[in-house]
Amino acid sequence: MSLKSTLLVAVASAFAALPAFADGIMVQDAYARSATPTAKTGAAFMMIMNHSGSDDRLIDARADVAKRVELHTHKDNGEGVMQMLHVKEGFAIADGEMLSLERGGHHVMFMGLTEPFTQDKMVPVTLVFEKAGEVVVEIPVDLARKGGHGDHGHKHGDHDKMMKKSN
């Protein structure tokens, strides 16, 4: 990689790391990933802080990189197996609180990727809030990032199986 290319990637990464703001909603530490370069699914994770002065709710997410984009969570099925569920009502965020979208927990799910998630690619995602409206976030793909405390060992490749069953 040339020095010019390296500098462009560094500058883009620095700007991507900056938080996004809109109507009291702040999005930080966002990243997206897929299990493999040929995966048909991917996910996005981030921290969302509500400084709006009133409770709000993340009710939808949209992106052109996938045929379907949904808000998902994981739930123990009672037998020690985690299941992923579409959360149609979204996620509440009380005023002054933070919503953590993380591996093994709540997340934005991309199903039927229309293009591969490659390292450092920027994925434009529109987060839709009940009161704050739309917040557009440029999310960098980070395939090397390890899961944090919310990672339950679930592989998002399982969504490929789920997608096939639902079609």
MARBA-3410 file (N, C-alpha, C, O; in Angstrom, 1 decimal):
167
0.9,-1.2,0.0,0.0,0.0,0.0,0.9,1.2,0.0,1.9,1.3,0.8 ~ 0.6,2.2,-0.8,1.4,3.4,-0.9,1.2,4.3,0.3,0.2,4.1,1.0 ~ 2.1,5.2,0.5,2.0,6.2,1.6,0.7,7.0,1.5,0.0,7.2,2.5 ~ 0.3,7.4,0.3,-0.9,8.2,0.1,-2.1,7.3,0.5,-3.0,7.8,1.2 ~ -2.2,6.1,0.1,-3.3,5.2,0.4,-3.3,4.9,1.9,-4.4,4.9,2.5
-2.2,4.7,2.5,-2.1,4.5,4.0,-2.7,5.7,4.7,-3.4,5.6,5.7 ~ -2.3,6.9,4.3,-2.8,8.2,4.9,-4.3,8.3,4.7,-5.0,8.7,5.7 ~ -4.8,8.0,3.5,-6.2,8.1,3.3,-7.0,7.2,4.2,-8.0,7.6,4.7 ~ -6.5,5.9,4.4,-7.2,5.0,5.2,-7.1,5.5,6.7,-8.1,5.4,7.4 ~ -6.0,6.0,7.1,-5.9,6.5,8.5,-6.8,7.7,8.7,-7.5,7.7,9.8
-6.9,8.6,7.8,-7.8,9.7,8.0,-9.3,9.3,8.0,-10.1,9.7,8.8 ~ -9.6,8.4,7.1,-11.0,7.9,7.0,-11.3,7.2,8.3,-12.4,7.3,8.9 ~ -10.4,6.4,8.9,-10.6,5.7,10.1,-10.8,6.6,11.3,-11.6,6.4,12.2 ~ -10.0,7.7,11.3,-10.1,8.7,12.4,-11.5,9.3,12.4,-12.1,9.5,13.4 ~ -12.0,9.7,11.2,-13.3,10.3,11.1,-14.4,9.3,11.4,-15.4,9.7,12.0
-14.2,8.1,11.1,-15.2,7.1,11.4,-15.3,6.8,12.9,-16.4,6.5,13.4 ~ -14.2,7.1,13.6,-14.2,6.9,15.0,-14.9,8.0,15.8,-15.3,7.8,16.9 ~ -15.2,9.1,15.1,-15.8,10.2,15.7,-17.3,9.9,15.9,-17.9,9.2,15.1 ~ -17.9,10.4,17.0,-19.3,10.0,17.3,-20.2,10.8,16.3,-19.9,11.9,15.8 ~ -21.4,10.2,16.0,-22.4,10.8,15.2,-23.5,11.4,16.2,-23.8,10.8,17.2
-23.9,12.6,15.9,-24.9,13.3,16.7,-26.2,13.6,15.9,-26.1,13.9,14.7 ~ -27.3,13.6,16.6,-28.6,14.1,16.0,-29.6,14.2,17.1,-29.9,13.2,17.8 ~ -30.2,15.4,17.3,-31.3,15.6,18.2,-31.0,14.9,19.6,-31.9,14.3,20.1 ~ -29.8,15.1,20.1,-29.5,14.5,21.4,-29.1,13.1,21.4,-28.9,12.5,22.5 ~ -29.1,12.4,20.3,-28.6,11.0,20.2,-27.2,11.0,19.7,-26.8,11.7,18.7
-26.3,10.3,20.4,-24.9,10.2,20.1,-24.6,8.7,19.8,-24.8,7.9,20.7 ~ -23.9,8.4,18.7,-23.5,7.1,18.3,-22.0,7.0,18.4,-21.3,7.9,17.7 ~ -21.5,6.1,19.1,-20.0,6.0,19.3,-19.6,4.5,19.1,-20.4,3.6,19.2 ~ -18.3,4.4,18.8,-17.6,3.1,18.7,-18.3,2.1,17.8,-18.4,0.9,18.1 ~ -18.8,2.6,16.7,-19.6,1.7,15.8,-18.6,0.9,14.9,-17.6,1.4,14.5
-19.0,-0.4,14.6,-18.2,-1.2,13.7,-19.2,-2.3,13.1,-20.1,-2.6,13.8 ~ -18.8,-2.7,11.9,-19.6,-3.8,11.3,-18.7,-4.9,11.0,-17.5,-4.8,10.8 ~ -19.3,-6.1,10.8,-18.5,-7.3,10.5,-19.4,-8.4,9.8,-20.6,-8.3,10.0 ~ -18.7,-9.3,9.1,-19.3,-10.5,8.7,-18.4,-11.6,9.0,-17.2,-11.4,9.3 ~ -18.9,-12.8,9.0,-18.1,-14.0,9.4,-17.0,-14.3,8.5,-15.9,-14.7,8.9
-17.3,-14.2,7.2,-16.3,-14.5,6.1,-16.5,-13.5,5.0,-17.6,-12.8,4.9 ~ -15.6,-13.4,4.0,-15.8,-12.5,2.9,-16.9,-12.9,2.0,-17.5,-12.1,1.3 ~ -17.3,-14.2,2.0,-18.5,-14.6,1.2,-19.8,-14.7,1.9,-20.8,-15.2,1.4 ~ -19.8,-14.3,3.2,-21.0,-14.4,4.0,-22.1,-13.6,3.4,-21.9,-12.6,2.8 ~ -23.3,-14.1,3.6,-24.5,-13.4,3.1,-25.2,-12.5,4.2,-26.2,-11.9,4.0
-24.6,-12.6,5.4,-25.1,-11.8,6.5,-23.9,-11.1,7.2,-22.8,-11.4,7.1 ~ -24.3,-10.0,7.9,-23.4,-9.2,8.7,-24.1,-8.6,9.8,-25.3,-8.7,9.9 ~ -23.4,-7.9,10.6,-24.0,-7.2,11.8,-23.2,-5.9,12.1,-22.0,-5.8,11.8 ~ -23.9,-5.0,12.8,-23.3,-3.8,13.2,-23.5,-3.6,14.7,-24.5,-4.0,15.2 ~ -22.5,-3.1,15.4,-22.5,-2.9,16.8,-22.0,-1.5,17.1,-21.3,-0.9,16.4
-22.5,-0.9,18.2,-22.2,0.4,18.6,-22.8,0.8,20.0,-23.5,0.0,20.5 ~ -22.4,1.9,20.5,-23.0,2.5,21.7,-23.8,3.7,21.3,-23.4,4.5,20.5 ~ -25.1,3.7,21.8,-26.0,4.8,21.5,-26.4,5.5,22.8,-27.0,4.9,23.7 ~ -26.0,6.8,22.9,-26.3,7.6,24.1,-27.5,8.5,23.8,-27.5,9.2,22.8 ~ -28.4,8.6,24.8,-29.6,9.5,24.6,-29.4,10.7,25.5,-29.5,10.6,26.8
-29.1,11.9,25.0,-29.0,13.1,25.7,-30.1,14.1,25.2,-29.9,15.3,25.3 ~ -31.2,13.5,24.8,-32.2,14.4,24.2,-33.1,15.1,25.2,-33.8,16.0,24.8 ~ -33.1,14.7,26.4,-34.1,15.3,27.4,-35.3,14.5,27.6,-36.1,14.8,28.4 ~ -35.5,13.4,26.8,-36.7,12.6,26.9,-36.3,11.2,26.5,-35.4,10.9,25.7 ~ -37.1,10.2,27.0,-36.9,8.8,26.6,-37.1,8.7,25.1,-37.9,9.4,24.5
-36.5,7.7,24.4,-36.6,7.5,23.0,-36.5,6.0,22.7,-36.3,5.2,23.7 ~ -36.6,5.6,21.5,-36.6,4.2,21.1,-36.0,4.1,19.7,-36.4,4.8,18.8 ~ -35.0,3.2,19.6,-34.5,2.9,18.3,-35.5,1.9,17.7,-35.7,0.8,18.2 ~ -36.2,2.3,16.6,-37.2,1.5,16.0,-36.9,0.8,14.7,-37.7,-0.1,14.3 ~ -35.8,1.2,14.0,-35.5,0.6,12.7,-34.1,1.0,12.3,-33.5,1.9,12.9
-33.6,0.3,11.4,-32.3,0.5,10.7,-32.5,0.2,9.3,-33.1,-0.7,8.9 ~ -31.8,1.0,8.4,-31.9,0.8,7.0,-30.5,0.9,6.4,-29.7,1.7,6.9 ~ -30.2,0.1,5.4,-28.9,0.2,4.7,-29.1,-0.4,3.3,-29.9,-1.4,3.1 ~ -28.4,0.1,2.3,-28.5,-0.4,0.9,-27.6,-1.6,0.7,-27.6,-2.2,-0.3 ~ -26.8,-2.0,1.7,-25.8,-3.1,1.6,-26.5,-4.5,1.7,-25.8,-5.5,1.6
-27.8,-4.5,2.1,-28.4,-5.8,2.3,-29.9,-5.8,1.8,-30.5,-4.7,1.8 ~ -30.4,-6.9,1.5,-31.8,-7.0,1.1,-32.7,-6.7,2.3,-33.8,-6.2,2.1 ~ -32.3,-7.2,3.5,-33.1,-6.9,4.7,-32.2,-6.4,5.8,-31.1,-6.9,6.0 ~ -32.7,-5.5,6.6,-31.9,-5.0,7.8,-32.9,-5.0,8.9,-34.0,-4.4,8.8 ~ -32.6,-5.6,10.0,-33.4,-5.7,11.2,-32.7,-5.4,12.5,-31.5,-5.6,12.5
-33.4,-5.1,13.5,-32.9,-5.0,14.8,-33.1,-6.4,15.5,-34.2,-6.9,15.5 ~ -32.0,-6.9,16.0,-32.0,-8.3,16.5,-31.5,-8.3,18.0,-30.8,-7.4,18.4 ~ -31.8,-9.3,18.7,-31.3,-9.6,20.0,-31.1,-11.1,20.1,-31.6,-11.9,19.3 ~ -30.4,-11.5,21.2,-30.2,-12.9,21.5,-31.0,-13.3,22.7,-31.2,-12.4,23.6 ~ -31.6,-14.5,22.8,-32.4,-14.9,23.9,-32.1,-16.4,24.2,-32.0,-17.2,23.3
-31.9,-16.7,25.4,-31.6,-18.1,25.8,-32.9,-18.8,25.7,-34.0,-18.4,26.2 ~ -32.9,-20.0,24.9,-34.1,-20.7,24.7,-34.5,-21.6,25.9,-35.5,-22.4,25.8 ~ -33.8,-21.5,27.0,-34.1,-22.3,28.2,-33.3,-23.6,28.3,-33.3,-24.2,29.3 ~ -32.6,-23.9,27.2,-31.8,-25.1,27.1,-30.3,-24.8,26.9,-29.5,-25.6,26.5 ~ -29.9,-23.5,27.3,-28.6,-23.1,27.1,-28.2,-22.7,25.7,-27.0,-22.5,25.4
-29.1,-22.7,24.8,-28.8,-22.3,23.4,-29.4,-20.9,23.2,-30.5,-20.6,23.5 ~ -28.5,-20.0,22.6,-29.0,-18.7,22.3,-29.6,-18.7,20.9,-29.1,-19.2,19.9 ~ -30.8,-18.0,20.9,-31.5,-17.8,19.6,-31.6,-16.3,19.3,-31.6,-15.5,20.2 ~ -31.5,-16.0,18.0,-31.6,-14.7,17.5,-33.0,-14.4,17.2,-33.7,-15.2,16.6 ~ -33.5,-13.2,17.6,-34.9,-12.8,17.4,-34.9,-11.4,16.8,-34.1,-10.5,17.2
-35.8,-11.2,15.8,-36.1,-9.8,15.3,-36.9,-9.1,16.4,-37.9,-9.6,16.9 ~ -36.5,-7.9,16.8,-37.2,-7.1,17.8,-37.9,-6.0,17.1,-37.4,-4.9,16.8 ~ -39.2,-6.3,16.7,-40.0,-5.4,15.9,-40.3,-4.1,16.6,-40.4,-3.0,16.0 ~ -40.4,-4.1,17.9,-40.7,-2.9,18.7,-39.5,-2.1,18.9,-39.6,-0.9,19.4 ~ -38.3,-2.6,18.6,-37.0,-1.8,18.8,-36.5,-1.9,20.2,-36.9,-2.7,21.0
-35.6,-0.9,20.5,-35.0,-0.9,21.8,-35.2,0.5,22.5,-34.8,1.5,21.9 ~ -35.7,0.5,23.7,-35.9,1.7,24.4,-34.5,2.2,24.9,-33.6,1.5,25.3 ~ -34.4,3.6,24.9,-33.2,4.2,25.5,-33.7,5.4,26.3,-34.2,6.4,25.8 ~ -33.7,5.2,27.6,-34.1,6.3,28.5,-33.2,7.5,28.4,-32.0,7.3,28.1 ~ -33.7,8.7,28.7,-32.9,9.9,28.7,-31.7,9.7,29.6,-31.9,9.3,30.8
-30.6,10.1,29.1,-29.3,10.0,30.0,-28.7,8.6,30.0,-27.7,8.4,30.7 ~ -29.3,7.6,29.3,-28.9,6.2,29.3,-28.2,5.9,28.0,-28.3,6.6,27.0 ~ -27.5,4.8,28.0,-26.8,4.3,26.9,-27.3,2.9,26.5,-27.5,2.0,27.3 ~ -27.5,2.7,25.2,-27.9,1.4,24.6,-26.7,0.8,24.0,-26.0,1.4,23.2 ~ -26.3,-0.4,24.4,-25.2,-1.1,23.9,-25.6,-2.1,22.8,-26.3,-3.1,23.2
-25.2,-1.9,21.6,-25.4,-2.9,20.6,-24.1,-3.7,20.4,-23.1,-3.1,20.0 ~ -24.1,-5.0,20.9,-22.9,-5.7,21.0,-23.1,-7.2,20.6,-24.2,-7.7,20.5 ~ -22.0,-7.8,20.2,-22.0,-9.2,19.8,-22.6,-10.0,21.0,-22.2,-9.9,22.1 ~ -23.5,-10.9,20.6,-24.1,-11.7,21.6,-25.3,-11.1,22.3,-26.0,-11.7,23.2 ~ -25.6,-9.9,21.9,-26.7,-9.1,22.5,-27.5,-8.4,21.4,-27.7,-8.9,20.3
-28.0,-7.2,21.7,-28.7,-6.4,20.7,-27.7,-6.0,19.6,-26.6,-5.8,19.8 ~ -28.2,-6.0,18.3,-27.4,-5.6,17.2,-28.2,-5.3,16.0,-29.4,-5.6,15.9 ~ -27.6,-4.6,15.0,-28.3,-4.4,13.7,-27.8,-5.6,12.8,-26.6,-5.8,12.6 ~ -28.8,-6.3,12.2,-28.5,-7.4,11.4,-28.7,-7.1,9.9,-29.8,-6.6,9.6 ~ -27.8,-7.5,9.1,-27.9,-7.3,7.6,-28.0,-8.7,7.0,-27.1,-9.5,7.2
-29.1,-8.9,6.3,-29.4,-10.3,5.7,-29.5,-10.1,4.2,-30.2,-9.2,3.7 ~ -28.8,-11.0,3.5,-28.8,-10.9,2.1,-27.9,-9.8,1.6,-28.3,-8.9,0.8 ~ -26.6,-9.8,2.1,-25.7,-8.8,1.7,-25.6,-8.7,0.2,-25.5,-9.7,-0.5 ~ -25.6,-7.4,-0.3,-25.5,-7.2,-1.8,-24.1,-7.0,-2.2,-23.8,-6.9,-3.4 ~ -23.2,-6.8,-1.2,-21.8,-6.7,-1.5,-21.0,-7.1,-0.3,-21.5,-7.0,0.8
-19.8,-7.6,-0.5,-19.1,-8.2,0.7,-18.6,-7.1,1.7,-18.4,-6.0,1.3 ~ -18.5,-7.5,2.9,-18.0,-6.6,3.9,-16.5,-6.9,3.9,-16.0,-7.9,4.4 ~ -15.7,-5.9,3.4,-14.3,-6.0,3.4,-13.7,-5.1,4.4,-14.3,-4.0,4.7 ~ -12.5,-5.4,5.0,-11.9,-4.6,6.0,-11.8,-3.1,5.6,-11.4,-2.8,4.5 ~ -12.2,-2.3,6.5,-12.1,-0.8,6.3,-13.2,-0.2,5.4,-13.2,1.0,5.2
-14.0,-1.0,4.8,-15.1,-0.5,4.0,-16.1,0.3,4.9,-16.2,0.0,6.1 ~ -16.6,1.3,4.4,-17.6,2.1,5.1,-19.0,1.8,4.7,-19.3,1.7,3.6 ~ -19.8,1.5,5.7,-21.2,1.0,5.5,-22.1,2.1,6.0,-22.2,2.4,7.2 ~ -22.8,2.9,5.1,-23.8,3.9,5.6,-25.0,3.2,6.1,-25.7,2.4,5.4 ~ -25.4,3.5,7.3,-26.6,3.0,8.0,-27.4,4.1,8.5,-26.9,5.0,9.1
-28.7,4.0,8.3,-29.7,5.0,8.8,-30.4,4.4,10.0,-31.1,3.4,9.9 ~ -30.1,4.9,11.2,-30.8,4.5,12.4,-32.1,5.3,12.5,-32.0,6.6,12.4 ~ -33.2,4.7,12.8,-34.5,5.5,12.9,-34.9,5.4,14.4,-35.1,4.3,14.9 ~ -35.1,6.6,15.0,-35.6,6.7,16.3,-37.0,7.2,16.4,-37.4,8.0,15.5 ~ -37.8,6.8,17.3,-39.2,7.2,17.5,-39.3,8.7,17.6,-40.2,9.3,16.9
-38.5,9.4,18.4,-38.6,10.8,18.6,-37.5,11.6,17.8,-37.8,12.6,17.2 ~ -36.3,11.1,17.9,-35.2,11.9,17.3,-35.1,11.8,15.8,-34.5,12.6,15.1 ~ -35.9,10.8,15.2,-35.9,10.7,13.7,-34.7,9.9,13.2,-34.3,9.0,13.9 ~ -34.2,10.3,12.1,-33.2,9.5,11.4,-31.8,10.0,11.7,-31.5,11.2,11.8 ~ -30.9,9.1,12.0,-29.5,9.4,12.2,-28.7,8.5,11.3,-28.7,7.3,11.3
-27.9,9.2,10.4,-27.1,8.5,9.4,-25.7,8.3,10.0,-25.1,9.3,10.4 ~ -25.2,7.1,10.0,-23.9,6.7,10.6,-23.1,6.0,9.5,-23.6,5.1,8.9 ~ -21.9,6.4,9.3,-20.9,5.7,8.5,-20.2,4.7,9.4,-19.4,5.2,10.2 ~ -20.4,3.5,9.2,-19.8,2.4,10.0,-18.7,1.7,9.3,-18.9,1.1,8.3 ~ -17.5,1.7,9.9,-16.4,1.0,9.3,-16.5,-0.5,9.6,-16.9,-0.9,10.6
-16.1,-1.3,8.5,-16.0,-2.7,8.7,-14.7,-3.0,9.4,-13.7,-2.6,9.0 ~ -14.8,-3.8,10.5,-13.6,-4.2,11.2,-13.7,-5.7,11.4,-14.3,-6.2,12.4 ~ -13.1,-6.5,10.5,-13.2,-8.0,10.6,-12.2,-8.5,11.6,-12.4,-9.7,12.0 ~ -11.3,-7.8,12.1,-10.3,-8.3,13.1,-10.7,-8.1,14.5,-10.2,-8.7,15.4 ~ -11.7,-7.2,14.7,-12.1,-6.9,16.1,-12.7,-8.1,16.8,-13.5,-8.8,16.3
-12.2,-8.3,18.0,-12.7,-9.4,18.8,-14.0,-9.0,19.6,-14.1,-7.8,19.9 ~ -14.8,-9.9,19.9,-16.0,-9.6,20.7,-15.7,-9.3,22.1,-14.7,-9.7,22.6 ~ -16.5,-8.4,22.7,-16.3,-8.0,24.1,-17.0,-8.9,25.0,-17.3,-10.1,24.8 ~ -17.4,-8.3,26.1,-18.1,-9.1,27.2,-19.4,-9.6,26.8,-19.9,-10.6,27.4 ~ -20.0,-9.1,25.7,-21.3,-9.5,25.2,-21.2,-10.7,24.2,-22.3,-11.1,23.8
-20.0,-11.1,23.9,-19.9,-12.1,22.9,-20.1,-13.5,23.5,-19.3,-13.9,24.4 ~ -21.1,-14.2,23.1,-21.4,-15.5,23.6,-20.9,-16.7,22.7,-21.4,-17.8,22.8 ~ -20.0,-16.3,21.8,-19.5,-17.4,20.9,-20.4,-17.6,19.8,-20.1,-18.6,19.0 ~ -21.4,-16.9,19.6,-22.3,-17.1,18.4,-21.7,-16.6,17.2,-21.1,-15.5,17.2 ~ -21.8,-17.3,16.1,-21.2,-17.0,14.8,-22.4,-16.4,14.0,-23.4,-17.1,13.9
-22.2,-15.3,13.4,-23.2,-14.7,12.5,-23.5,-15.5,11.3,-24.4,-15.2,10.5 ~ -22.6,-16.5,11.0,-22.9,-17.3,9.8,-24.2,-18.1,10.0,-24.8,-18.5,9.0 ~ -24.6,-18.3,11.2,-25.9,-18.9,11.5,-27.1,-18.2,10.9,-28.1,-18.8,10.6 ~ -26.9,-16.9,10.7,-28.0,-16.1,10.0,-28.2,-16.6,8.6,-29.3,-16.5,8.1 ~ -27.1,-17.1,7.9,-27.2,-17.6,6.6,-28.2,-18.7,6.6,-29.1,-18.7,5.7
-28.2,-19.6,7.5,-29.1,-20.7,7.6,-30.5,-20.1,7.9,-31.5,-20.6,7.3 ~ -30.6,-19.1,8.8,-31.9,-18.6,9.1,-32.5,-17.9,7.9,-33.7,-18.0,7.6 ~ -31.7,-17.2,7.1,-32.2,-16.5,5.9,-32.7,-17.5,4.9,-33.8,-17.3,4.3 ~ -32.0,-18.6,4.7,-32.5,-19.7,3.8,-33.8,-20.2,4.2,-34.7,-20.5,3.4 ~ -34.0,-20.4,5.5,-35.3,-21.0,6.0,-36.4,-20.0,5.8,-37.6,-20.5,5.5
-36.1,-18.7,5.9,-37.2,-17.8,5.9,-37.6,-17.4,4.4,-38.6,-16.7,4.2 ~ -36.8,-17.8,3.5,-37.1,-17.4,2.1,-37.9,-18.5,1.4,-38.2,-18.3,0.2
END
